[in-house]
Amino acid sequence: MEAFLMNFLPRIIPETATFSIYTYSGKSDLLRKLPSRILAYSTWLPEEFGIVVLVDRDDDDVKERLIYRFGCADYRALAF
């Protein structure tokens, strides 16, 4: 996936935009670390910046886990 994104993203985002890809050791690792990373980014990331979290779809119900982790009652706020 990382190799695909490194080749694909420059084709669809403006040349002035930058991006970084962070890989994790599976969904459990991502979901464990994501809340603290988002909180850390919120302290310094400019409002015009965005964060995209890409998770593959398999039998694991990641949406429910994210809702639980972030305390979001409305899953639509998580932009699935």
Summary of the structure (lengths in Angstrom):
residues: 80
radius of gyration: 13.9
end to end distance: 18.8
largest distance: 37.2
contacts: 121
relative contact order: 0.12
helix: 50%
strand: 0%
